[in-house]
Amino acid sequence: MKSAISPIVGEFPTTRLRRTRQDVWCRDLVAETQLSIKDLILPLFVCAEGAPREICSMPGVFRYSLQEIVDVCGEAFDLGIAAVALFPNTPSELKCEAGREALNPNNLACEATRLIKKALPDLGVIVDVALDPYTTHGHDGLVREGYVANDETLNPLNQIAVSLARAGVDMVAPSDMMDGRIGTIRKALDYAGFQRTRILSYSVKYASAFYGPFRDAVGSKACLGTADKETYQMDPANSREALREAAQDIMEGADILMVKPGLPYLDIIYRLKETFAIPIFAYQTSGEYGMLKLASEQGLIEYRKALIETLIAFKRAGASAILSYAAMDAAKILKKG
């Protein structure tokens, strides 16, 4: 017996976008963005023996002594993480206005690099080039009459880069935002015989409120006090200026560009990726990491899911790799599938 109700053309949607979402296997097949362990870089803080290890403003993140950091790097390498980024917590007695400890070939960053490369030669080591971990004023360059002097800062930056390359650093990462520093560092490295040392330029580093816990970790927050870095780091209101910064660094010899912070500047990552044929890295900053951790501790979000979601956002925007303090957490999650 025929139904009394006749089918109506167009009663049901022809296109159902939910069809490809109904099973895990199908969602995986049609996923537009892939996040893998190989996309992750682990930032690590190295300190002198006896220094406070726990970073209170960064739950789950610690400063490591020279011996401890090799073990942590080994754990990261075993998880499949391709590279680490080292940041020294310089003892206060070694800091000065000129940041001369940055030029010491046996400082914490150089010593840590030598130990890591000896134990794990296939693990990539990245180290910042800037003066802020070594100065009593907490700025990234030399201060003259209350102003960070651009051109005068270039020479010590060149020396830092060469010293790090001699220690075995695979990639130097100028984070100071001085104009012209990529070109002078490239020339200094080449002249010293380090043509193969890569430059990861913090091309687009904003004067952000998301750096506070990091400054605690390296010990520059107290030195900086109420001062800011707005005369050399970028204005958060600007995006076209980011394209100029990137274009200049590419022209001067940068191999890879960095955007920092990450999540508040996904639009910048996307614009750079669409404009330039060069790898773009994103930095999930200490403030971004801290928000995830603290919100999860309050029961507001599920940490594991929120972490992977934010990392996928960086990849979706166009980042080739991501520096994240949660890199080991993410690697463990991704390993489990």
C-alpha positions in Angstrom: 0.0 0.0 0.0 1.4 3.4 -1.0 2.0 5.9 1.6 -0.6 8.7 1.8 2.2 11.2 2.1 4.0 12.0 -1.2 7.7 12.9 -1.1 8.3 16.5 -1.7 11.3 17.5 -3.9 13.8 19.5 -1.8 12.3 18.3 1.5 15.8 17.1 2.6 19.1 18.9 2.0 21.1 17.5 -0.9 24.4 18.5 0.6 25.0 17.3 4.1 28.4 18.4 5.3 28.0 16.3 8.4 28.3 13.1 6.4 32.1 13.3 6.5 32.2 14.1 10.2 30.3 11.1 11.5 33.3 8.7 12.0 36.8 9.2 13.3 38.3 7.4 10.3 36.5 9.7 7.9 37.3 12.9 9.8 41.0 11.9 9.7 40.8 11.3 5.9 39.3 14.7 5.1 41.2 16.7 7.7 42.7 19.8 6.1 45.4 20.4 8.7 47.8 17.9 10.2 49.7 18.4 13.5 52.6 16.1 14.1 55.3 15.7 16.7 57.8 16.9 14.1 56.1 20.3 14.1 57.1 20.9 17.8 60.1 22.7 19.3 60.6 22.6 23.1 61.8 25.8 24.8 64.0 25.0 27.9 65.4 27.2 30.6 69.0 26.4 31.8 70.3 27.7 35.2 73.3 27.4 37.4 73.6 24.8 40.0 71.5 25.7 43.1 69.3 28.2 41.4 65.5 27.9 42.0 64.2 25.3 39.6 60.4 25.8 39.7 58.9 28.6 37.8 55.9 29.6 39.8 54.2 31.6 37.0 54.5 28.6 34.6 53.0 25.5 36.2 54.8 22.4 35.1 57.8 24.2 33.6 61.2 24.2 35.4 64.7 25.6 35.1 67.3 22.9 34.6 70.9 22.6 35.5 73.5 21.7 32.9 73.4 18.0 33.7 69.6 17.9 34.1 68.9 19.6 30.7 70.7 16.8 28.8 68.3 14.3 30.4 65.3 16.4 29.5 66.5 16.8 25.9 66.9 13.0 25.7 63.3 12.5 26.8 62.2 15.1 24.2 64.2 13.4 21.5 62.8 10.0 22.3 59.3 11.4 21.9 60.2 12.6 18.4 60.7 16.3 19.1 63.0 17.6 16.5 64.6 20.6 18.3 64.9 22.5 21.5 65.3 26.2 22.1 67.6 27.2 25.1 67.1 30.3 27.3 69.6 31.0 30.1 68.8 32.1 33.6 72.0 34.1 34.2 73.0 34.5 37.8 72.5 38.1 38.9 76.2 38.5 39.9 77.1 37.9 36.2 74.8 40.6 34.9 76.0 44.1 34.0 74.8 47.1 32.0 76.6 45.9 28.9 75.6 42.2 29.2 79.2 41.1 28.8 78.3 37.5 30.0 76.5 37.1 26.7 80.0 37.1 25.0 81.5 34.5 27.4 82.1 31.3 25.4 81.5 29.3 28.6 78.2 30.9 29.6 75.2 28.8 30.4 73.8 28.8 26.8 77.1 27.7 25.3 77.9 25.1 27.9 74.4 23.6 27.6 74.7 23.5 23.8 78.0 21.6 23.9 76.7 19.0 26.4 73.5 18.5 24.4 75.2 18.2 21.0 77.7 15.7 22.4 75.0 13.5 23.9 72.3 14.1 21.1 74.0 15.2 17.9 70.8 14.8 15.9 68.7 17.0 18.1 68.5 20.6 16.7 69.6 23.3 19.1 68.3 26.9 18.8 69.5 29.7 21.0 68.3 33.3 21.2 70.5 36.2 20.3 69.7 39.1 22.6 71.1 40.9 25.6 68.1 40.8 28.0 69.1 37.7 29.9 72.5 39.2 30.7 71.8 42.9 31.4 71.0 44.6 34.7 68.4 46.8 33.0 66.6 43.8 31.3 66.6 45.3 27.8 67.5 43.5 24.6 70.2 46.0 23.6 72.6 48.5 25.0 70.9 51.5 26.7 72.2 55.0 26.1 70.5 57.9 27.9 67.4 55.9 28.6 67.1 54.7 25.0 68.0 51.3 23.5 70.7 52.1 21.0 70.1 50.3 17.7 73.4 50.5 15.8 75.7 50.2 18.9 73.9 47.0 19.8 74.6 45.2 16.5 78.3 44.5 17.3 77.6 42.5 20.5 74.8 40.7 18.8 77.2 39.6 16.0 79.7 38.4 18.7 76.9 36.5 20.5 75.9 34.7 17.3 79.4 33.7 16.4 80.1 32.5 19.9 76.9 30.3 19.9 77.8 28.9 16.5 81.3 27.9 17.8 79.6 26.1 20.7 77.6 24.1 18.2 74.2 25.9 18.0 72.4 24.8 14.8 70.2 27.9 14.5 70.7 31.3 16.1 67.5 33.3 16.8 67.9 37.1 17.0 64.9 38.2 19.2 66.1 41.7 19.9 64.2 43.5 17.1 67.1 45.9 16.3 67.0 47.2 12.7 69.6 45.6 10.4 70.7 42.9 12.8 70.0 40.0 10.4 72.3 41.3 7.8 75.2 42.0 10.1 74.8 38.6 11.9 74.7 36.8 8.6 77.9 38.5 7.5 79.6 37.8 10.9 78.7 34.1 10.7 79.8 33.8 7.2 83.1 35.6 7.8 83.8 33.3 10.8 83.2 30.2 8.7 79.7 29.4 9.9 77.9 29.6 6.5 75.8 26.6 7.5 74.4 28.1 10.7 70.8 29.0 10.2 69.1 32.2 11.3 65.6 32.0 12.8 64.6 35.7 12.9 62.0 36.9 15.4 60.9 39.2 12.5 57.5 39.9 14.0 57.8 40.2 17.7 55.1 42.4 19.3 55.3 44.4 22.5 53.0 42.0 24.2 51.5 41.5 27.6 52.0 37.7 27.2 55.7 37.6 28.1 55.5 38.0 31.8 56.1 34.4 32.9 59.1 34.1 30.5 60.7 37.1 32.0 60.3 35.5 35.4 62.0 32.3 34.1 65.1 34.1 32.7 65.3 36.5 35.5 64.8 39.7 33.5 61.5 40.8 34.9 62.9 42.4 38.0 65.6 44.0 36.0 63.2 45.6 33.6 60.9 46.8 36.4 58.3 49.2 35.1 60.1 49.9 31.8 58.7 48.5 28.5 60.1 47.5 25.1 57.7 49.5 22.9 60.4 51.5 21.2 61.7 48.4 19.5 59.1 45.7 19.6 56.1 46.0 17.3 52.8 47.8 18.1 50.0 45.2 18.4 47.8 47.5 16.3 49.9 47.0 13.2 49.8 44.2 10.6 51.2 45.8 7.4 54.3 46.8 9.3 54.8 43.1 9.9 55.2 42.6 6.2 57.9 45.2 6.1 59.8 43.7 8.9 59.6 40.2 7.3 60.6 41.5 3.9 63.6 43.3 5.4 64.8 40.2 7.2 64.4 38.0 4.2 66.4 40.4 2.1 69.2 40.4 4.8 69.5 36.6 4.9 67.0 35.1 7.4 66.3 31.4 6.7 63.1 31.3 8.8 60.8 33.9 10.3 59.1 33.9 13.7 55.9 35.4 14.9 55.6 36.0 18.6 53.2 35.8 20.4 51.3 33.1 18.5 47.5 32.9 19.2 46.7 36.6 19.3 48.5 37.0 15.9 47.2 34.2 13.8 46.2 36.7 11.1 49.9 37.8 10.9 51.1 34.2 10.5 48.5 33.8 7.7 49.5 37.0 5.9 53.2 36.2 6.1 52.6 32.7 4.8 50.5 34.0 1.9 53.0 36.7 1.0 56.5 35.1 1.3 57.9 31.8 0.2 59.8 31.1 3.5 59.0 29.0 6.5 57.1 30.7 9.3 57.4 29.6 13.0 55.0 30.5 15.7 55.8 30.9 19.4 53.2 29.9 21.9 54.4 32.2 24.6 54.6 31.8 28.3 51.4 33.8 28.9 49.5 31.7 26.4 50.8 28.5 28.0 50.0 29.8 31.5 46.4 30.6 30.6 45.8 27.1 29.4 47.3 25.6 32.5 45.6 27.9 35.0 42.2 27.7 33.3 42.5 23.9 33.3 43.4 23.9 37.0 40.2 25.9 37.6 38.1 23.4 35.7 37.3 25.9 33.0 38.8 23.9 30.1 40.1 20.5 29.4 43.8 21.0 29.0 44.7 18.3 26.6 42.0 19.2 24.1 42.5 22.9 24.4 46.3 22.4 23.9 45.9 20.4 20.7 43.2 22.8 19.4 45.5 25.8 19.8 48.5 24.1 18.2 46.3 23.1 15.2 45.3 26.7 15.0 48.9 27.7 14.4 49.3 25.1 11.7 46.0 26.1 10.1 47.2 29.7 9.9 50.3 28.6 8.1 53.0 27.9 10.7 55.6 25.3 9.7 56.6 24.7 13.3 55.6 25.8 16.8 57.7 26.6 19.9 55.6 25.5 22.9 56.4 24.9 26.6 53.8 22.2 26.3 55.6 20.4 23.4 56.3 17.3 25.5 52.6 17.2 26.7 51.5 17.5 23.1 53.9 14.9 21.9 52.6 12.4 24.4 49.0 13.1 23.4 49.9 12.7 19.7 51.7 9.5 20.3 48.6 8.0 21.9 46.6 9.1 18.9 
